[in-house]
């Protein structure tokens, strides 16, 4: 990475640890705390990762961005939610509600060790999780969204289509979407792209939406695109209008770079890192 920001991130300190979200089995979550490198603390940021394999593809970008934000004076906490990354449990143990609980623990942990406005930073499905989490917090928060998914229903459909695509060569794909939904509705887990999807996770994800917050908040949305303008994709335009009507108009930034969460190789998007730092420092000025 050759961005201006990359020259500063080596100054930050990252502390990996296990966060105890509750007593008993499957209660430890792997997390990384990035302490602010400057004397002035601009705010607190909790990173909420994307869904399934997208988390692994995005891990490097999330780490680079966390260090860059810490070098700019933000306290940043990354967390692997139940059954994902290096946290305890299998993916099949997870549910949408358990992930919200994990994220709430992360917010509380960071609040005890830092100061300033709270930002929920999400990527793809993590943006939906941030929206649901905000409605349950008893404190105001702001939003930093990377490539926000318009709805969980859309993500679930895309995930199930991955299973269908894998079965095309076997001739067993006809009617598979209905069959998968029937199995989930009957309380049976299904395996998709190497991940066990539980009925509780499917139901929670399908009901998730990019709902505007009850309190007026700052909202930064950054999308990777081949265009050189700030127009949102059609799927997000309606969401942006809802947020604007609710009093939290998103500041939209379109940045050129690869869709690193879905590429076959691990890619970086240095323009996105710089744009994010610039937008966040401007918001804290």
N, C-alpha and C positions, 0 to 999 in steps of 0.2 A: 504494500500500500504506500502510495507516494503523496498523500494529501498533506496539507499543512498541519492538520490535527494529529496525524500519526507521529509527528516529531515531538509531541508533548505527552503522549499517553504512557511512555515509559516511566514517567515521574510518579504515576499513581501506584497505590498499594491495593492488591486484591487479596482478600482473605477467604479461602474456601472453608466451609464448615457444614455440620449437619444441624438443621433447625428442628427442634422437637415441637411438633404441632399439637401433639396430645400424648398421653401415656398409653402404654400397651403396644400391641403389634402394629407394624406398618406406620409408625408415628414419626419417623425421621425423614426430613427432606433435605436433599443436598442444595446448598446455597453458596453464593459468592457475594461477599460484601466489598464494594469499592469505595473506600473512604475518599472524601474530597481532598484534592491536592493543594487547594488554596486555603487561606485563612478565612475567607468569606464563604459561608455555606449558602448556596443559592436555593436549595430545596432538596426534597427527598423523592427518589424515583424507584418504583418497584416494577421490575420487568416480568411480564406475563407471556410465556412462549407460545408458539403456534402448536398445531395439532399433529400428533403421531410423528411420521418421518420428517415432516417439515421442521420439527425442533432440531433434529440432528443436522440437517442441512444448514440451519441458521445459527448454530452454536458459535461459530467463529465470528460472524458479524455482530452477534449480541455481545460477545466479549469485547470486541474492538470498540463498539459504540459505548459500552459501559465505562471502559477506561477513558475514552475521550470525554464523556460527560463528567466523570470524576475529576479529570484534569481541569475542567471548566468550573469546578466548585460545587458539583452536585454529589450527594450521597446516593449510591445506586446499589440495589439489592437484586440479584438474579436468583430465581428459585426454580428447581425442577419439581413439578407437581407430582402428586401420588402416582406411582407406576410409570413415571417417565424419567428419561435421563438416568441420573445416578441416585435417584431417590428410592426408598424402599417400596416394595410392592410390584406387582405386574400391572401392565396396562389394563388388563381385564378386571382388576380390583377397583379401578377408578370410576368415578361418576362426576358429572358436571358440578353437583353440589359439593362434593368433597374437594374439588379443585377450588371452588369459591372459598371454602373454609381455609384451605392451605394459603390462598392469596391473602385472606384477612389476617392470618397469623403473621405473614411476611410484612404486611403494613404495620401491624402493632410492634413487631420487632424493630423495624427501622425507625418508627416514631420514638422509641425509647432511646435511640442513639444518635439522632440527628434532628435538625430543625428546618423550618421553612415550609413552603407550600408542598403538598403531596401531589405527585404526578404518577398516574398509572400508565405505563408504557407497554403497549401490546403490539404483537405482530400477528396479522391474519386472525386466527381464532382467538388469540390473546386479546384482541380488541373487544370481541364479544364478551369475553370473560371480564374484562375491565368494566364494561358497561353494566353487567349484572352485579359485579362486586360493589360498584359505586352506590347502587341503590340500597345496599345493606350497611354501608358505613355510616357512622354517626359524626363524620367530619367532612368538610368540603374537599374536593380533589379536582385536579386538572387531568387532561388526557393528551398523551403522545401516541399517535397511531401510525404504525407502518403498514401500508397496504391493507387497510381494514376490510374484513370480509363483511359484505352487506347483511348476511344472515347465516345462522347456523344450519337452517334447512338446506341452503345451497351447498354448504360444506359437506353435510351428511350425504347429500345426493352425489356429490363428486367422489366421496370416499367409496360409496357402494358401487359406483360405476367402475372404479378401479378393480373391484372384485369381478364384475361382469366382463371387463376387458380381458382379465386373466383366464376366463373360462371360454372365450370365443373359440380358441383353437380346439377345444374338446367337444364343441357342439352342444354344450350344456347351458348356454347363456340365455336362451329363450325363456322369458318369464322369470328370470332370476331376480330381478329387482323386486317383484311382488313377493317372491318366496323369502327373500332376505328380510323384507319388512314384516312379513307374517311371523317369521322366527323371532325377530326382536319384540314384536307386539305380544308374543306368547311367553316372553320371559327368557328366551334362549339367546345366548351370546353367539356372535358370528365372527369368523376370522377374516380380516380384510388386510391384504398387503403385509402379512406377518404380524398384525396386531389383533388382539382379541377385543372386540367391541361389545361392551355390555349393554343390556337394554337400558339401564339407568343412564349411561353415558349418551346413548343414542337419543333418548327422550329429552335429556337436558340440552344437548347440542341443538336438536331440531327446534326447540322452543327459544333458543337464544337469538337475540336481535341487537342491532346497533341502536339501542334506545337512547335518546338524549337524557342527560342528568336532570334531576329535579331542581338542583341549584344551578344558577348560571356559573359556568366554568370556562377556563381557557381550554382551547382544543386545537391541537396541531395535527394535521393529517398529511402524511408524506407518502406519495405513490411513486414507484419506479415505472418509468415509461420511456418509450422511444421518442415521444413528442417533446417539444421545447416550449410548453405552455403550462398553465396551472389549471387546465380544465380537468374535472373529475371524470372518471369513466361513468358510463350510463348507470351502472348498477349502484353507484354510490351517490349520485346526484340527488336522488330522493331522500337518502339518509341525511345528507348535508342540509337539505331544505328543512327537514324536521328539526335538526339541531339548531338551525338559525331561528326558526319560529319559537323554539323553547328558550331562546336567550343565550345559547352557547354556539354562536356561529364559528365553524371551524376555519382556521387559517390553513389553506390548502397549498401544498408545495409539490410540484411535479419534478422529479429528479431522474436524470438518465443513468441507467445501470441495469445489471442483470437481475433476473428474478431468482435470487440466490437460494430461496427456500424450496425451489423445485428443480434446480439444475442437477445434472448427473454428477458433476464434480463440485467441489466446494469452491465457491466464488466469493469475492469481496466487492463491495460497492462503495468505494471511498467518497464519491460525490454525496451519497446518502449520509454518511457519517458527518461530513462537513456541514451539510444543509441542516441536519438535526441539531448539531451543536450551535450553529448560528441562530436557528429559530428559538432554541431553548434559552440561550443567553439573552436574546432580545426580549423574550417574554419575562425574564427575571429582572430586567433593567428598571 
